[in-house]
Each structure stands twice: as structure tokens, then as C-alpha cells.
Amino acid sequence: MDFGYDATTEDLRARLLSFMDEYVYPAETVFAEQAGAGPEWTTPPIVEELKERARERKLWNLFLPHHPAGAGLTNLQYAPLAEITGRSPYLAPEALNCAAPDTGNMEVLAMFGTPAQQERWLAPLLAGEIRSAFCMTEPDVASSDATNIATRIERDGDAYVVNGRKWWSSGAMNPRCEILIVMGKSDPEGPRHRQQSMILVPRETPGVTVRRGMRVFGYGDGPHGGHAEITFEGVRVPLENLIATEGDGFAIAQARLGPGRVHHCMRLIGMAERALELMCRRAAARVAFGRPIAEHGVVADWIAEARVRIEQARLLVLKTAWLMDTVGNKEAHTEIQAIKIATPQMAEWVLDKSIQVHGAGGVSQDFPLAQLWTAARTLRLADGPDEVHRAALARREIRRYA
């Protein structure tokens, strides 16, 4: 395993770091002001300006390897770029058209979509002209077990009819969201992992009702796409809107979530790096009890421990990305689960200590730490809670000796 950056990655890293310094960090204050002044759930105008700058610098669709509109990067090449964008997760990923849930939805359409589906929905997503949503989680069942999903997708003549209730539908509150990827049961009596299908539902289809936006620790997360509770009541869509074939839904979900977990984890490392930088600057500049905070033993211990934890997590994520490139997602399953367990907890810990060093300022809007902490804590639930990944990882380990 060689985790040294190749020439392509080094070039993109240099350009992206320059883009962050020149455009993204200065735009954070503007972003916050525009988000507070504009209608809730809308994307502030500064984001569109950043998109234009990113296109000019060919920092666009970096996440997508197997499509002419993508950058053709491997997971290992993209990982350090995702880390950089994680330093400003509410601005940088979308500026580069590399924000969830659109990234995962574009990967689904690129891997499993028909030519007609790709022309109608993938092309405008790749161009950044529209947004999309992913509708999987449900309020009435434990969605950590995706086979519990109760939303129905039933064939009726020349159409499929969708009935059900979803929540935490990522991206659905954005006014520019035009297409929903919905997971539901098409064959409740079939084999456990062949009961589900995925289907494309235009947001304005009759019977689709966005009930409310979901808040994350009080944050609306609107400028980032928002999360919605949605009901589907007698929603009819053409047969050609089905993704792949009936019964493929669970497999598609797994194919979608694997790369997404690496993206999330590398962005979390970027969040932790920024938290550590802010912690060090604050500790060196502030004086308490006659000496800089950095000279107090407990703070120095936090700083050292933060560096150790970040480096450990980064190496594990890079190993995972390398395995996905060399042996495939299925063979990298153990490592994918391991990073999903370890990285959000690492970032949450580093952010917590940085907040503590900042005192009351750490929980205020004057620093990005509080909002970054909510993002890290939320990712201990998104894409599967810690406990599910731990249980599955333990089973895999035990099978080696059983």
C-alpha cells in the first residue's frame, strides 16, 4: 500500500487548497448572512458564484469515476480532496458539485440508470442545474434494518403506484430539488433482500406531499439541501422510472452507500483538522491563570491526542479507499464498516475538545465548531448507526474462527 499522492492528486490538491483559501473561507461569513436573510431551505446566492469559480478551475464532479462528466479519479485519489472540502462542509462540497445526496444519486443513475433516465436526470445533476433527494428512512419502522421499509411500490398496468411515508429525506427541502429516488417494497413475500426496489419520482408528481423540514440539533440545514418528511399517496409514475429491475433495491442501496461512507469519513477528517487548527490557535492566544491555555497540561494532552486520533483515522480511510479500488467494495466491507464506526467518533471527540478550549465562544455562531459538531454527531446515525456496523463487523470476525 502506497498512500503517497500521485501527480494528478497533487495537482488537484494544490488547486483545491488555493480555491479554499481564495474563495471558500472568505465566503463563509457571506454564506451565513445570506442563509439567515433569505427564505429557509434555499441555497444562498454565494454558492452559485462559487460553482462558477469551481467550474473555471476544473474542480467539478471530482467524486464520479466512471462517467465522461466525472474526473475519473479513483477512491484513493478522491479521498484527500474530500478531506479538504470537509474543512468547510456546508460550502465546499456543493461548490464542487460533490455534495450529498446528489453524489450518491448520481452514482446510482450512472451505474444502474437507463440511457433515458441518465439523459433526463443525470445530465442536469452533473451540470449542477437541479438538486435531488434520497428517500429511504421511515418514521414508523427501525430503518437501520433496511428490510423493514414499509413503503409500497406496486405495479398497476402501465405504471407503478407508490404509497408510504418517509422522513430524513436528504435534499428534499431545497426548492431546486426536482427528483426523488424512493426505496420501497415491491414484493413483500419475496426473499428478504429481494423485496425492495428503487424508483424515480419527480417531486411535483401528484400525491407527493412534503410535510415538513427536519431539524438537526435545532439547525435547519436548509442551505445544504434540507431533510424532509414526505408522504406518498397513490403516486403514479411510469414503468420506465424503475431503477434496474424489481428486487434490486437493497443491492443498489449497498452500492450507493459504500463510496458515500468513504466520502463522509474523509470530510469528517477535514472537519477534525479544522477543529484542531482552531484549538491550537485559541490555546496559544488565550491566557488563563497567568499563562497561555496551551501550557495547561490537560489542553496540551487534548491537542496531542487529537493529532494521534486524526492520523489513525486517516490511514484507515485511505486503506479502505485503496481496497475499494483494488479488490472492490465487497471485499473492502470490513474496512468500510470500521471507518464508519471510528471516524465520526474521532471527529466528534476532537470537535468537543476544541469547543471546550473555546469556552462559551465554542458553542456560539462566531465559530464553526457547534455546527461541525452536529454534523459529526449526526453521521453516527446516517448511513447506518454505529451499533449496526459494530454488530455486522463482529459477525464477520467471528465467522473467521467459527
N, C-alpha and C positions, 0 to 999 in steps of 0.2 A: 504494500500500500504506500503510495507516494501522494501526500497531500499538498505538495508544493503546487503553486498556481502556474498553469501553463501561460503561454504568451497571450492567448485570447482572453483568458480570465484577468490577467494583469492589466491588459489594455482596458477592458470594461470596468474593472475596479477603479482604475485611475480616473476614467471619465465619470463614473458614478460618484466617486468621492468629491470630485470637483463640482458636479451638479448639486450634490447635497449642500456643500459649502456656499456655492454661489446663489442657489435658488431656494432649496427646500427649507433649510434652517431659518433664513430671513423671512420666509413666507408663513412660518408657524403662528406668529402673532396676528398677521393678517387673516389667516385661516380661522383663528379663534374669534376674532372680531366679526368676520363675515358670517360665521356659523351662528353667533349669538344674535346678529341683527336680522338675518334672513328667515324665511319660513322654515319651520322644523322639518327635518328629514331631507332637505335639499342640499345639493353639493355646492359649496361656496365657489364663486367665480374664479378665485385664485387657482383652483385645481385645474380648470381648463387651460389657464395660462401656463401652468407647469407642464401639462400634457404637450403643449406645442413645443416647449423648450426640450422636452424629452425626445420627441419625435425628431427634432432637428439634430440631436446628438446621437440618434440611432440607439437610444436606450428604451426600447419599446418591445413588449411581448417577450421579454427575456426568458420567461418561465417555460415557454412552449417549445419542445424539441422537434416534434415530428410534423411540422406544418410549414409551408413556404413563408407564411407571415410571421413565424416564430424566429428566434435567434439561433436555433439548432444547438443549444447548449446541452451538455449532459447535466445530470443532477449534481455531480461534483463541481462542475463549472458554475452552475447557478447558485449553489449554496452560499458562497461568500458574498454574492451580490444581494441575495435575500437578507443576509445578516446586516448589510449596510442599510437597506431600506427599513429594517426593523428599528433603527435609531429614531425614525420619525414615522411610526406605523400608520398614522391617520392621514398622512400626506404622500409619502414617497411611493408606496406600492401602487396606489391608484394613478399617480402621476406617470408611472411607467406602464400602465395597463396591466399590472401584476397583482391586483387586489382580489382577495376572496370576496364573494363566492364565484366571481366571474372566471377566475383562473380554473377552478375545478370544473365549472360548467363548460368552459371552452375545451378543456381536455376531454370531457365526456363526448362532446359533439365531434371533436377531431378523431377520437378513437372509435366511436360507435355510431355516429350520425350518418344518415344517408346523404347523398350529394344535395338533394333538395333541402334537407334540414340545415346542412352546412351553409348553403347559399343564403337561406332565409335568415338564419340566426347567428351562425358562427361568424360570418363575414362582418356584420356590423359590430359584433362584440370585439373582434380582433381590431377593428378600426377605432374602438372606443366611442362609438356613436350611441350605444344603448347600454343599459345595465341588465342584469339577470338576477334570479333568486333560486335558491335550492330549498325545496320543501320536503323535509324528511321527518323531523321530530314532531311528536304529537303530545298534547297535554293529558290525554286520557290513558296513556299506556307508558310503561317504562321503555323509553326509546333507546336506552343503552343496549337493549336487545332488539336489533332492527327487525327481527322476525315477528315482533309484537305488533308492528304497524297495522292499523285497522282501516285506514283509508282504502276505499274500494275503487278499482279500475275495471269496469265491466264492459264487455263488448255488446253493442246493441246495433245490429245491422251494419251500416257503413260508418259507425262512429264508436268511440269509447266514451263511457259516462263515468265521471269522477265524482265521488261523494266522500266527504270526510272533513276533518279539522286538523290543522297544523298550527304549530307555533315555533318561535325562533327560526322563522323562515328568513335566512340571511339575504339581505339586499332588497327585500320586497317593499320596504317603505320608500325607497328612492323614486321620485316621480319619473325618472328615466328608465325605470325597470319595465321591460316590455315582455319578458318571457320567464316562465316558471318551469323548472324541472321538478316534477312531482313524483314521489315514490309511493306506491300503494300496492295492495294485494289484488292480483288478477286471478289467482287460483288458490283459495283458502284451503282446499283439500289436497293440494299437491305436496311434494317433498318440501321439507322445512325451508330450504334455501332456494327453492324454485317457485315460491308462492308470489313473489313480488315482481313488479315491473316498474319501469320509469317512462314517463310520458311528458311531452312538451305541451304546456298550457299557456297560451297568450294571456297576459294579465287582464286584458279587457274582455275576456270571454264571459258571456252571461252566466251567472251562478257563482262567479269568483267574488268573494267579499273580503276585503282587508278590514278586519275588525279593529285592530289597534296596533300601535308600535310597542315593542317590548323594551324596557329599560334595563341597563346593565349596571348594577350598583348605583342606580339613580341617573346614570348617563344615558342619553337617548341614542348615542352612536349614530345619529342621523347622517352627518356628513360622510360617514363611512358606508352608507347603504341602508342602515337600519335593519331591525329584525321585526317581523310581523307575526301576528296571529291571523290566520286566514281560514275561512270556511269555503268548502266546495260543495255546492248543492245542485245536483243534476247538471253538472258541467259537461257539455258535449264537445268533443274535439275529433277531428278526422282520424281514421285508422293510421294514416301515414305519419301521425305525430308520435307514435310509439317509438321509443329508442331501442334499437336492436330488435329482439323478439320477446314475446311473453315469457316471463320467468327469469329474465336476465337481470332484473333489478338489483338483487343482492350482489351479484358479481360486479355489476357496474359500479355500485357504491364502494366496494372494496378497491376497485381500480382507481376510482376518483380520490379516495381518502389517503392512499399511500403516499403519492407525491405531495399532497397537501400537507401532510403531517411534517414532512421534511421542511417545506416552506415555512410553516408555522414555527417550527423549532429553531430554524436559523434566524428568523425575525426576532424570536424571543432572546436569542443570544445578543443580537443588536440592541434590544431594549436593555438587557443586563449591562452591556458595555457602556451604554449612555448613563445608566444609573450609577455605575461605578465611577465614571468620569465626574459626574456631578457630585458624588460623595467625596471624592478626593479634593476637588476644588473647594467645596464647602468646608471640609475638615481642615484644610490648610489656611483658609482665610478667616475663620471664626475663632474667637478667643473665649474660653470659659475657664474660670478659676485660675486666671493668670497665665494661661498658656494655650497655644492652638489646640483645637479639638483633636487634631491628628496625633498629638502627643499623649493623649489619654489612651491607656492600654487597650481598653475594650474596642475603641474605634479602630485602632491600628489592626487589631485582630480581625475585625469585620472586613477591613479592606483586603488583608492577606487572604482570608477565607473566600472572599468574593472572587478574587483572581483565580484561585485554585478551582473553584466550582465552575467558573465560566470556561476555563481551559478544558476541564474534563468533559463538559457537555459538548463543546465544540468538536473535540476529537471524536466523540461517539456519533455525533450527527454526520460528520464528514465520512466516517467509516460506513455509516448507513447509506449515504448518498453513493459512495463508491460501490457498495454491494448491489444497490439497485441498478447501477449502470452495468455491472459485470456479470451478475448472476440472476438479476430480475427481482421484482417486488416480492414474489412469493418466497424466494429463498432468503430475502432480507427481512422477513416478517418479524423475527425475534428482535432484531435491532430497531425496526420501525416502532414496535411496541415499547422498547426500552427508552427510546428518546422521547416518546410521548409521555412516559411516566416521569423521566428525570428532568427534562428541560423546563417545563412550566414551573416545577417546584423550585428549581435553581433560580430562575428569573424572579419568581415571587419572593424568594429569600433575599436576593440582592436588592431588589426594589424596596423591600421592607426596611432593610438596614439603611439604605440611602434616605428614605423618608425619615427615619429616626434621627439621623445626623442633621437633617434639615430642620428638625423641630417642627413647630407649627407650620412653617412655610412648606414643609413636605406634603401636607395634606391640602394645601391651597391651590388655587388656579395659577399662582405665579410660577410654578414649576410643573413639568410634565409628569412628575412621579406618580401622583394619585391616579391619573388616567391610565398610565402604563401599568400600574399595579392591577387595576381592574381587568385590563386585557390579559395579563399573565394569569390571574386567578380564574378568569373565565375559561382559558384554554385547558384548565384541568378538568373541564366538563365537555368542551367542544370536541368533536371527532372521537367521542368515547371517553367516559370518566376514568380516572386513574385506576379504580378498583377493577373495572372490566379488563383493562390491559394487564394489570397485575395477575389476575386470575388466569387469563389466557397464556401469559408468559410462563406462569408456574406450571400449567398443564404441559406446555411444550418441553420444559426442562424435565419434568417427571417422566414423560414418555421416553426420554433417552435412557432411562435406567429401569423402567418397568418391565 
